[in-house]
């Protein structure tokens, strides 16, 4: 009997990561689900039981270097071969950089949104390159293609992810490892509440359905697209407005929806 393929998904218990977990399970993948909260991971595993996939959970705070090392050791000790790596874990943070946001929170965001992407890529994509096979889905954001006032560190972290993705994808393009970048717009998850942006226009407006974002991502990965937007609106912003406006204009445009109190 042919063994099922295995997908490792970070940020798997909420939002886009949760919807991706369902899609991979529905399509016959076994799963390693990674997130900080063990309780939420257990609930996610129970919700996915109907798909008859073999599901392992691994609670980890990927902003911490040693926890990524321990995750890799656990995967290796259990002789798990990762066929698909979904680097989806991330967080946001809103507010005035000078007057309201906390430095330690910003540095923790950098450790999760940037450091963990680099660290996980080095360890897990390296294995794929050695085997000359595998697929990688990396979640970034439409925020990575434009300056985001009042989300200054978050937007910059996603700009790093975009640049890192395209550089790494090019480096390994002579191998059979395939990489796809997901660029969601504002999506209906707990992101904006957790980022302290409930009182912003972007936090209160209608958002994309995480299920539809995940479906687009899975299709793009499966068909070897280089990148995919989370919705048609996000694609218009990325492919039309982004090319038409200067960085200064884009920053001012986004300020109108990301400034605290703009929802009023």
VMD Tcl script that draws the C-alpha trace (Angstrom):
set ca {
  {0.00 0.00 0.00}
  {1.34 3.44 -0.92}
  {2.16 5.56 2.11}
  {0.31 8.86 2.39}
  {2.24 12.04 1.86}
  {3.02 14.14 4.91}
  {2.45 17.88 5.35}
  {3.86 19.93 8.22}
  {1.73 23.03 8.84}
  {2.65 25.82 11.25}
  {0.03 28.12 12.70}
  {-2.31 25.21 12.10}
  {-4.99 25.75 14.74}
  {-6.50 29.05 13.58}
  {-7.52 30.97 10.50}
  {-5.82 30.19 7.21}
  {-3.63 27.50 8.80}
  {-6.66 25.65 10.14}
  {-8.40 25.78 6.76}
  {-5.25 24.55 5.03}
  {-5.07 21.66 7.50}
  {-8.59 20.63 6.51}
  {-7.80 20.81 2.81}
  {-4.63 18.73 3.10}
  {-6.43 16.13 5.23}
  {-9.30 16.01 2.74}
  {-6.80 15.37 -0.03}
  {-5.27 12.36 1.67}
  {-2.27 13.88 3.45}
  {-1.09 12.87 6.87}
  {-0.39 15.92 8.99}
  {1.97 17.39 11.55}
  {0.15 20.35 13.07}
  {2.26 22.95 14.87}
  {1.02 25.87 16.95}
  {1.64 27.37 20.39}
  {-1.47 26.15 22.18}
  {-1.77 22.43 22.87}
  {-5.49 22.68 23.68}
  {-6.31 24.29 20.33}
  {-4.16 21.72 18.52}
  {-6.04 18.87 20.18}
  {-9.35 20.46 19.18}
  {-8.11 20.83 15.60}
  {-7.07 17.19 15.52}
  {-10.53 16.16 16.72}
  {-12.20 18.31 14.05}
  {-10.12 16.64 11.35}
  {-10.84 13.08 12.50}
  {-13.48 12.61 9.78}
  {-10.78 12.62 7.09}
  {-9.04 9.50 8.40}
  {-5.61 11.08 8.16}
  {-2.83 10.25 10.56}
  {-2.43 13.47 12.53}
  {0.39 14.38 14.89}
  {0.38 17.57 16.95}
  {3.42 19.42 18.22}
  {2.94 22.47 20.48}
  {5.76 24.95 19.95}
  {6.44 28.67 20.16}
  {8.32 29.16 16.91}
  {9.59 32.57 18.02}
  {12.02 30.61 20.22}
  {15.13 29.19 18.57}
  {15.37 26.09 20.77}
  {11.76 25.09 20.12}
  {12.43 24.94 16.38}
  {15.52 22.83 17.05}
  {13.44 20.50 19.21}
  {10.73 20.25 16.54}
  {13.32 19.21 13.95}
  {14.82 16.65 16.33}
  {11.36 15.21 17.00}
  {10.63 14.92 13.26}
  {13.99 13.22 12.65}
  {13.65 10.87 15.61}
  {10.27 9.73 14.31}
  {11.74 9.27 10.81}
  {9.13 11.56 9.27}
  {9.73 12.65 5.68}
  {8.09 16.02 5.05}
  {6.58 16.17 1.56}
  {4.94 19.57 2.01}
  {6.10 22.34 4.33}
  {3.55 25.07 5.08}
  {5.20 28.03 6.83}
  {2.08 29.85 7.93}
  {2.71 30.93 11.55}
  {2.85 34.67 12.07}
  {1.43 37.52 14.07}
  {0.55 41.19 13.69}
  {0.94 44.26 15.86}
  {-0.78 47.60 15.42}
  {-0.29 51.04 16.90}
  {2.04 54.02 16.74}
  {5.65 52.79 16.61}
  {6.92 55.74 18.65}
  {4.06 56.31 21.06}
  {2.26 53.07 21.79}
  {3.80 49.78 20.68}
  {6.04 47.76 22.98}
  {9.59 47.03 21.85}
  {9.65 43.50 23.23}
  {6.40 42.73 21.41}
  {7.92 44.03 18.18}
  {11.09 42.01 18.63}
  {8.97 38.93 19.35}
  {7.03 39.58 16.12}
  {10.33 39.73 14.23}
  {11.44 36.47 15.82}
  {8.24 34.74 14.69}
  {7.60 36.40 11.32}
  {11.21 36.51 10.15}
  {13.57 34.41 12.27}
  {11.36 31.32 12.32}
  {10.85 31.45 8.55}
  {14.61 31.54 7.98}
  {15.29 28.88 10.62}
  {12.55 26.47 9.46}
  {13.59 26.96 5.83}
  {17.22 26.21 6.59}
  {16.37 22.98 8.39}
  {13.40 21.59 6.48}
  {13.85 22.92 2.94}
  {17.45 21.83 3.19}
  {16.25 18.26 3.64}
  {13.97 18.60 0.61}
  {16.83 19.87 -1.54}
  {18.98 16.94 -0.40}
  {16.20 14.54 -1.50}
  {15.48 16.64 -4.61}
  {11.73 16.66 -3.94}
  {9.13 18.51 -1.93}
  {6.76 21.48 -1.90}
  {6.75 24.63 0.21}
  {3.91 27.07 0.83}
  {5.05 30.27 2.54}
  {2.42 32.65 3.90}
  {3.27 36.33 3.60}
  {0.80 39.21 3.18}
  {-0.29 41.91 0.80}
  {1.15 44.16 3.53}
  {4.61 43.06 2.43}
  {4.40 44.98 -0.84}
  {3.56 48.40 0.64}
  {4.54 50.44 3.71}
  {1.95 50.08 6.50}
  {1.76 53.01 8.93}
  {0.72 51.87 12.42}
  {1.79 48.35 11.44}
  {5.31 49.42 10.60}
  {7.16 46.39 11.95}
  {4.57 43.88 10.73}
  {4.59 45.24 7.18}
  {8.38 45.30 7.12}
  {8.52 41.70 8.38}
  {6.35 40.57 5.47}
  {8.47 42.55 3.01}
  {11.40 40.49 4.28}
  {9.45 37.27 3.74}
  {8.64 38.27 0.16}
  {12.25 39.08 -0.68}
  {13.55 35.95 1.05}
  {11.01 33.76 -0.75}
  {11.84 34.93 -4.26}
  {15.58 34.77 -3.63}
  {15.43 31.26 -2.17}
  {13.03 30.02 -4.84}
  {15.46 31.20 -7.48}
  {18.43 29.58 -5.73}
  {16.80 26.15 -5.68}
  {15.05 26.43 -9.06}
  {17.40 23.81 -10.52}
  {16.00 21.22 -8.07}
  {12.60 19.50 -7.93}
  {11.58 21.43 -4.81}
  {8.65 23.72 -5.63}
  {7.78 26.89 -3.71}
  {4.61 29.01 -3.68}
  {4.08 32.33 -1.89}
  {0.63 33.17 -0.45}
  {-0.26 36.87 -0.29}
  {-3.53 37.28 1.64}
  {-5.30 40.58 2.06}
  {-7.40 41.32 5.15}
  {-8.84 37.94 6.15}
  {-11.57 37.03 8.65}
  {-9.41 35.53 11.40}
  {-8.41 36.55 14.92}
  {-5.44 38.45 13.43}
  {-6.78 41.98 13.90}
  {-8.06 41.39 17.43}
  {-4.72 39.89 18.44}
  {-2.87 42.77 16.78}
  {-4.89 45.36 18.71}
  {-6.51 46.73 15.57}
  {-10.21 46.23 16.26}
  {-10.76 50.00 16.21}
  {-9.22 50.51 12.78}
  {-11.08 50.67 9.49}
  {-9.19 47.64 8.17}
  {-9.97 45.76 11.37}
  {-13.71 46.47 11.13}
  {-14.28 46.15 7.37}
  {-15.55 43.06 5.55}
  {-12.72 40.60 5.04}
  {-11.85 37.61 2.91}
  {-13.02 34.14 3.93}
  {-10.04 32.11 5.24}
  {-11.53 29.00 3.65}
  {-11.43 30.61 0.19}
  {-7.92 31.94 0.81}
  {-6.77 28.44 1.75}
  {-8.43 26.92 -1.33}
  {-6.61 29.36 -3.58}
  {-3.34 28.61 -1.82}
  {-3.72 24.85 -2.12}
  {-4.59 25.06 -5.82}
  {-1.61 27.31 -6.50}
  {0.77 25.02 -4.64}
  {-0.61 21.92 -6.32}
  {-0.28 23.50 -9.77}
  {3.17 24.97 -9.09}
  {2.25 28.65 -9.23}
  {5.01 30.98 -8.07}
  {2.65 33.11 -5.96}
  {-1.04 33.57 -5.32}
  {-3.18 36.29 -3.78}
  {-5.82 35.50 -1.20}
  {-8.64 37.06 -3.22}
  {-9.40 39.02 -6.38}
  {-9.37 42.26 -4.36}
  {-5.92 41.46 -2.98}
  {-4.74 40.65 -6.50}
  {-5.99 44.01 -7.79}
  {-4.17 45.78 -4.99}
  {-0.98 43.83 -5.60}
  {-0.90 43.83 -9.39}
  {-2.52 47.19 -10.23}
  {-2.41 49.69 -7.37}
  {0.98 48.51 -6.14}
  {2.52 49.17 -9.55}
  {0.78 52.51 -10.06}
  {1.60 54.23 -6.75}
  {4.83 55.33 -5.12}
  {5.80 54.01 -1.70}
  {4.87 57.37 -0.18}
  {1.42 57.30 -1.79}
  {0.87 53.70 -0.71}
  {1.79 54.56 2.87}
  {-0.65 57.47 2.96}
  {-3.39 55.35 1.36}
  {-2.98 52.64 3.95}
  {-2.76 55.10 6.86}
  {-6.42 55.93 6.28}
  {-7.47 52.38 7.19}
  {-4.78 51.32 9.69}
  {-4.64 54.38 11.96}
  {-6.07 53.71 15.44}
  {-9.64 55.01 15.71}
  {-10.17 55.06 11.93}
  {-13.15 52.69 12.25}
  {-15.23 55.51 13.78}
}
mol new
graphics top color blue
foreach p $ca { graphics top sphere $p radius 0.5 }
foreach p [lrange $ca 0 end-1] q [lrange $ca 1 end] { graphics top cylinder $p $q radius 0.2 }
display resetview
